Amino acid sequence: DLTMSQSFYRCGEWRRVRDQVIVRDNGCDLGIPDRQLYDHIIIHHMNPVTREDLINKNRFLMDPEYLICVSKNTHNAIHYGDESLLISTQMIERRPNDTCPWKISK
């Protein structure tokens, strides 16, 4: 499974989507303004990725609506449930289409 996921994260299509998500989120942790990431940016899949998703090339794997920029600490907090790793700040509630500003109804 490790080899399969490594080849996925090295493919050109993933790299293009990854860059698109970083630009969309302005390189900010969880896409929150003023939480700029200056070192390694992790692109987190909001839906857990399974072996079957990789085998079947599930479309959500490359869909920016299901991806977000995070720091290593935020990523670990998400996966291990350790809130102490998070920077204390008021979290912004996610809304449908909030990653597509042109789709948000006012």
Buried (B, 14 or more C-beta within 10 A) or exposed (E): EEEEEEEBEEEEEBEEBBEBBBEBBBBBBBBBEEBEBEEEBBBBEEEEBEEEBBEEEBEEBBBBEBBBBBBBBBBBBBEEEEEEBBEEEEEEEEEEEEBEEEEEEE
